[in-house]
Structures are given as structure tokens and as C-alpha cells.
């Protein structure tokens, strides 16, 4: 089954991407080390945040957090605010950087059917992640049975590609506001997935279809419905075809006091043990729940704190280790 974009191969949304990668250095401080690794004769970059528990000299789990298309690693670190939870819970937070034509700005991921420079140049981002993990193992003690991946938008798509093609090293994934975009659906194993997405996302359309043109361009993207992707994985994972409602929350947000909701839908129990879950939000935009509330709301839509994406995905991740 093909889950590709129908957008032009040279996709680049200049205004949105420029804004995304020039995010002001927000109130959230970051404490990470910039590292480089060579893969495919190309110098690649990632940012590493070690929690205090790393000083105990014991293997720690790793969360790979991929920025969105046109973003950058440090912007993702600031926007998601994951470092504080990493320090509290004792996991290593890693922020890989994609590739682009402008150094460490306007970066994208080759998620299979998207996006931009990385796709145009057929960048081996799956291979880069494998090289990154090898480099990380030289720096600190990591638990190879607990390597997790998440990301926003194009970064969510990258998490899906990793889960499908590198399931031998990735224990579980939690994509946010971005569905799977691959040439063909050929997972290496059954994989636990927590997907987080708003039905009111104005860019990565929850229900599928052609999204709006990116600012100052005529470029559009065709999206696969989120639930189509999850149903595909649920069938592969030997899960029930119909999800059940496990939790619901609501909050009022914004100057006009608009209602935002979140429903947790579980495709389980699954015979494989690799469960599929969906946090289905309403009233929120193309955003990271619990992320910086001031980030590009005029373009991406309303921010939300109806759930904390970091905490929800970490609670999910802790239930799964890589099968032996």
C-alpha cells in the first residue's frame, strides 16, 4: 500500500518554514551538547541532553525527538520542552537535525513520501539514525531495548518511517500531527504506536485530503487520513479493528474561552502485544500539546494544554521494550 504525498517533489514553504526555523529563543532554556556524526560522507548533527541520572553510569532509555519540516533541532528542543521531563524521569533526550540547503536552517526529513530537500536528494535518514545511536553509545550508556521515537509533522512522518524500517532498534513511536508517508507498507515487525493529532489541524489534515497552500506559495500537500494509517497498523499488529474509548478530557483555552477536548482511543488488546493508541484532540491546531503556547499560532492554529504530549508518550513508551 502506498502512502505518499501528491505534492511537488521540491516542496518548500518559504514563509512558514522561515518562521519555524527562526523561533525566538523562548522562555525555555535548553541544555544540550551539539554532536556531529558522518554518514554517507555527509556530516550530520544532533543535540544531546543527558539527565542527571546519566552520572550513575547505568544504561538509560533514549527518546529521539524529530523537528518538523523547515524547523531545526534546537527549535524542537525549545518548543517541546522535553528536557525537563527527561531530567525528572531519567531518559536521554536526543534532537536530530535534518538536512537542507542552508546549513542548519530550513531542514527536512526524508520520510519516504515527503519532504523537501531530504526527499529530493534521497537522504538516508534511517541510516543516519542508526549511525547516531552508535555514536551515542560511545558517549554514554544507553539501553538498546528502550529506544523510542517521536516528532512533529514531517518529524512525525520520520518517526513512522523509522518504526517501519528500523523496528529492529526502535521500541515504540509516538508521532504528533503527522501521518505515515511511505512508498509501500512493509514493517520489519509489529510496533507499538501512540498517535497524537487534532481533528482541527489546519495543515496536516486529520481526515485526509489536500491541505491549504503554504504561505506565499501555491504548494499543497495531499494527506492520508490518520485513522486509515492506524487501521493499517492495527491490522498488522493483530489488534481489534474498532478502537475503544479509554479516556476523555477537556479544557477551556484562549481569550474567547474556546473548548478543547482530548479522547484516548485504544486499538487493543492486540495479540502481538504491540498496541495502537490515538489521542484525538479538538480545538487545537498543528501543534505539540503542552508545547510553547506562543509558537506561530497565527499560522499553525491554537496551542493546547488539554494533554501534555511529553508525559502521555513517556507513559506509553515505558510499557514497551524491544523484543528479544
N, C-alpha and C positions, 0 to 999 in steps of 0.2 A: 504494500500500500504506500502510495506516495503522499507525503505531507509537505509539499513545497510551496514557497511563495510564487505568486504570479507577477511579482513586481519586477521592474527593470534590474538587470544584474548590477548596474553601477549605482545602486541605491545610496543616496546620501542626503540627509535632510539638513541643509546648512544651518538654518536659524535655530532649530530645536537642538541639533547636536552641538552647535557652538555654545548655546546656553547651558546645555547639560554638562559640558566639559569645563565650563568656566564658573561652576558653582562657587559662590563666595565661601571663604574659609569660615564655616559656620561656628556656632557656639560649641559644637562638639569637637574637642581636641582629639588628636589621633597620636598613637604611639606605636609606630611600626618601622620596620627595617626594610629598606629597598634592596632587593637582591636581583641579580641577573643570572640567567642560565642560557646556554647556547643550545638551540635545537634547529635542525635543518639549516645549519650555517647562518642562523639569524639569532641575534641577541634578544632574548625575551626577558621581561621584567615581571616581578611580583612583589607585593608588600606583605611582610610577615609580622603578625602581632603575637607575641608569646605571653601567656598569662603568668601570674606569679607561681603557679603550680609547676611550671617548667623547671624551676630551680630544684625540684625534688628528684630530678633525674629518673623519672619514670615515664613510660610511653603515654602520650596523651592523644585523644581524638582530634581530628582536623576537620574544619569546615571551610570549604572553598566557596568564596562569595564573588560571583562574576558581575561586573558592571553592565549597564545597558548599552545599546548601540549609540556611539558618539560620546559615551562617558569615559571615565578613566578610573583606575584602581583606587586612588586616594579619594576621589569624589564619592565612590561607592562606600568606602570605609567611613567617611564622614556622614553621608546620607543615612545609612542603615544603622549606625551606632552600635554595631555588633561587638565592638571591643569590650564594652562594659560587661556584657553577658559572658563573653569568653573568660574574663577575669573572675567573674563570680562562679561560673560553672566548671572552669578548668579545661577549656578546649583551646586549640590553636586556631586562630582566625587568619586566613590567607586570602589576599585580594589580588588575583592575577590581572595582568594588563593585556588587552587585546592588541591588535595591530592597526596601523593606519599610515597615511601619507605625511602626517605632521608630527612625527616624534611620538610623544606620549599623550597626545590630544586627539580627539575625534576617532576613537578606537572602536573596532567592531570585532565580533566573533564569527568564525565560520561554523555555523550551527547546522550545516547541511544544506538547507534551502534559504539561508539568509546569513550574513548580511554584509553589504558594503564591500570595503577593501578586502577584508578577510576572505569573503566568499569569492570575490573576483580573482584573487591571487591564489585560491585553493590552499590557504594556510592550514597547516596540520595542527590545529589547536588541541585535538585529542592527544597527539604525540607530545605537544608542549606540556600538557598537564602531567603526563607520565614522567617527563624529564624534571618537572617542578617537584614532584613528590620524591624523586630520587635525590634531588638537591636538598630538599627539606630534611631528608633522613640523615644527611651529612651534618646538618646544623643542630638538630635536636632529636629527642626521642619521640617518635610518632607511633601510634597504634594502627598498624596497617589493616586491622579488621574494622576500624571505625573511621573511615574517610567519607565525608559527606559533601554534597554539592548543592548550592543554591545560586540564585541570580535573578536579576530584574530584566524583563523584556527580552532583548537579544541575549542577555546573560541567562535568563530562564531557559531559552531555547538551547543554549550551550549546555546547561545542566542536563537537559533531556538527551542531547546527543551523547554526552559523557555516560549517562546512565545506560544508554542503549549499547554503545560501542566499547565502553570501558567498565562494564559491570563487574569485571574481574578485580577491579581495585576500588570501585565506588560502592559504598554500602547502602546508601539511600539518597534520594534527591528531594528538594523542596523548591520547585520553580515558582516565581512570583510574577504575575502579569505578563506571561508569555507562554505560548503553547509550542508543542513539538513541531519542528520543521526539518524533515529528513527526506531523502530520496526514496528510501524503502525501509519498512519496519522489520528489522532483523536483530532483536536484542540478543545479547550473549547469555542472559539469564533473567529470571523473574526478579523484579526490582521493586522495593517499597517506594511509594511516591506520595508526597503531600503537596497538592497544588493550591496556590492562594491567588484569587483573582476576583475582581469586581465586575458584576454584570453591567455596571455603568462606566467601565473603562472606555474612554473616548478614542483610544489609539489601538491597542491590541484587543480587538473586539471579542468579547466573551462568546457571543453567539455565532461568530464567524462572519465572513463577508469582507467586502472591500472597505478598508479604513479611510479616513479623510486624508486629503493631500497633506504632506508635511509642510510646515510653514515656508512660504516663499518658493515653493516648488510645485510641480504637478505630479510628483511621485506618490503613488498609492501602493498599498500592500493588501493582498488577499489573505485573510486569516481562516484557519480551520477552527471550528467550534471547540471550545475547551472540553466539553463533555464527550465529544467524539474521540478526542485523544485519550481521555481517561477510560472510556468504554473499551477502547482498543487494548490498553494496558490491563484493564480488569479481566478481559477475556484471556489474555496471555498468562496472567498471574493466577488463573483458575479462581477468580472471585465471582460473587453473585453479580448478575447483570444490572440489577437495580440497587442503588445505594440507599442507606437508611439514615435518617436524621439523628445525629448524636448530640448536638449542642446548638444553641442559638443565643445570640447576644444582640444588644442594640445600644446605641448612644446617640445623643444629640450633639451636633457639631456645627461650627461656623456662626457667623454673625446673624444669619437668618434662622438659626436653630433648625437645621435640616436633620432628618432622622437617617442614621446609618445603621445597617444591620449586618450580621455575620452568621451564617449557618454552616455547621460542620457536617458534611455528608461522608459516610464511610461505605466503601465497597468491600464489605467483609462480613464474616471471616473468610479468608482465602485459603484454599487447600495448600497453596505453596508457602503460606506464612508471610508472603510479601504483600502487604496490604496497600490499598489505594485509598486516599482520603482527599477531600476537597473542602477548603474554606471558601465558601461562596458569599461574597460581600455585595452590598448595595449601597448606593450613595457616595461611593468613593471613586477616585479616578485611576489613572495609570500610575499607581503609587506603591510604595513599600509601607504596609501598615505598621504604624509605630515609628516610621522614619521622620526625618526633619519636616515639620509641618509647613514650613515656608517655601519649600523647594518647588519652583516652577508651577505653582498651582494654576496660573493663567493659561498654561499650555497643557498640563497633564491632568487637570481636574482636581477635585477636592482631596486633600490629605485625609487620613483617618487614623484613629487610635482605638477603633472598635475591637480590634485584636492587636497583639504585639507579635508581628511575624517572627521576630527572632526567638521569642520564647516558645511560640507554638511549634516552630520547626525543630527547635532543640529538644522539646519534649517528645516529638515524633522520632527524631534521629536516635535518641537514647534507647529506643526499643529494638533497634536492629544492628546486627553486626554482620560482617561479610561471611557468607557460608564457607565452611572449610572444604 
